[in-house]
Amino acid sequence: MTTENVKTAFVEEISEEPRMPGSETDLERKPEWQPRYPGSGRLKGKVAIVTGGDSGIGRATAVLFAREGAKVAIAYLEENDDAKITAEAIEQEGSEALLHESDLGCPDSCKLLIDRVIDKWGQLDILANIAGEQHPDDDITDITVEQLQRTFQTNIFSMFYLTQAARPHLKKGAAIINCTSVTMYQGAAILLDYSSTKGAITAFTRSLSENLVGEGIRVNAVAPGPIWTPLNPMGGQPPENMDDFGEDTPMGRPGEPNEVAPSFLFLACEDSSYMSGQVLHPNGGMIING
């Protein structure tokens, strides 16, 4: 199957909703994604896949991984301009990038991504599942069948498909880091389907950890709070919510992608060698249980 065929497979158009995550290039206020400190070689010799790596938390994580020595493949849906910026930033860190444009809700797309990474670099050490989408609705009856299926397909089915494709290549010392959300712990009245997928991701993380920890493969997750990325201002939140987005956190502001990426780095490298099945919470000071 060709890349173009894989890209269009399984894509369900949601007529009343924008495609996610939206273009970071088009945002008036740009997210802060640049790494904040010099690298120290914590991922030297490693190969990583970062889904949703074209923008937001994914971009910040991909570039930080590159600064720490990893070669990075980024998977994204369709924002080519954003993806090229990420690839250039990876290369400016002295590393190598691979771009994979496709819908990871399709199993064949996930297999193609893994095949391309192995063909190019011969190994896979880190899988960071960050890609996601959300569509706000005030009432559960407003959630269409297509939207419900699409949100689960993007947010959790893709993690199953990609992990299944990656599993034969993950050796002792490999790390999987999944992106869940504070909404899994606190709920979100207008994000019923999205929050449900994040609950599934947390359960998937803990169960997959139990499944793989004996093989020396660690599985953890990161649960961000409100972060300034294209996802929310470009359709992931109602427009009227954006004027004070993130101000209800104890810190009184939304987070930036480069404030979340270090959590992914910590869980990807040997600094977290005694952690598996755990969730980190860069959320602006919100106290949650779990």
C-alpha positions, -999 to +999 in steps of 0.1 A: +000+000+000+014+034-009+018+063+015-010+083-003-034+053-001-026+049+035-031+086+042-067+085+029-077+051+043-102+051+072-105+089+072-141+098+081-151+134+073-170+151+101-189+177+083-197+200+112-163+198+128-128+212+118-100+187+111-076+184+140-052+195+152-050+226+130-020+246+118+004+260+143+018+283+115-016+300+114-018+308+151-014+345+160+003+337+193+028+310+186+033+283+212+067+281+229+082+248+218+120+254+217+140+234+243+150+255+273+184+240+281+214+224+264+214+187+257+234+161+277+232+131+254+205+113+273+191+098+241+224+094+222+221+065+197+184+061+201+156+062+175+123+077+184+088+080+169+067+110+179+031+110+167+016+144+163+051+157+159+042+185+135+031+209+162+023+216+198+035+191+224+046+167+197+069+192+181+084+203+214+090+166+223+105+157+189+130+186+190+139+180+226+146+143+218+168+154+189+187+178+212+194+148+235+208+128+206+179+108+191+170+104+155+133+112+152+104+102+130+074+124+132+039+112+122+012+138+114-021+140+096-018+167+070-001+199+083+029+197+059+042+233+066+042+226+104+059+192+099+087+208+077+094+233+105+098+205+130+120+185+106+142+215+101+145+221+138+155+185+144+182+188+117+194+220+133+200+201+165+224+179+145+201+149+142+180+133+115+143+135+108+118+113+090+083+127+081+053+104+078+021+120+067-009+097+072-038+087+094-026+066+122-062+054+128-055+030+100-035-001+109-017-002+075-005+034+081+011+024+114+028-006+099+042+015+070+056+040+095+074+013+115+087-003+082+100+031+071+118+037+105+134+003+105+144+005+068+160+039+075+177+034+109+175-003+117+160+001+152+133+016+173+138+025+210+112+051+219+075+054+209+058+086+220+021+085+213+010+121+214-013+127+184-049+134+193-081+153+185-111+167+204-145+181+194-165+200+220-202+194+224-226+208+251-249+177+251-242+140+246-269+139+220-248+163+198-220+138+194-225+120+161-216+084+154-189+096+130-174+120+156-174+093+183-157+068+161-132+093+147-122+105+182-116+070+195-099+060+162-074+088+164-068+089+202-067+053+213-071+029+184-039+044+168-019+036+200-030+000+198-022-002+161+012+015+163+023-005+194+013-037+177+034-028+146+063-016+168+063-045+192+086-069+172+113-042+171+112-030+207+140-046+228+150-045+264+155-008+274+128+005+251+102+030+263+066+038+253+051+071+265+014+078+259-003+112+261-034+111+283-049+142+299-060+160+330-096+155+317-092+118+324-090+126+361-113+157+364-137+151+336-147+177+311-184+185+305-180+195+269-155+168+260-173+136+268-158+115+240-123+130+242-122+125+280-134+089+276-105+082+252-080+096+277-094+073+304-089+044+280-053+056+273-045+056+310-059+021+314-040+010+283-008+025+297-011+006+330-021-027+314+006-025+287+032-018+314+021-050+332+023-068+299+058-056+289+077-048+321+090-083+323+106-078+289+125-048+301+102-024+282+088+005+302+054+021+295+044+054+311+022+084+303+019+121+306-013+139+315-011+176+305-034+202+317-045+231+294-016+237+270-013+264+243-013+243+211-033+245+178-057+219+191-078+242+213-079+275+195-086+258+161-118+240+171-109+219+201-127+245+224-156+268+218-143+302+207-158+319+238-136+297+260-103+309+245-101+344+260-094+329+294-081+295+284-060+280+312-067+308+337-086+284+360-054+266+368-036+274+401-008+290+381-034+312+363-023+305+327-021+278+301+011+258+298+035+259+269+046+228+249+082+231+261+069+228+296+054+194+288+081+179+266+106+174+295+081+149+311+083+129+279+121+131+279+123+119+315+101+089+308+120+081+276+155+081+291+173+061+318+166+088+344+132+070+349+146+035+348+127+024+379+093+038+367+067+019+346+029+022+346+031+057+359+016+091+349+033+125+351+011+156+355+024+189+340-009+207+346-003+241+362-007+229+398-041+212+396-043+185+423-056+152+411-056+116+424-042+087+404 
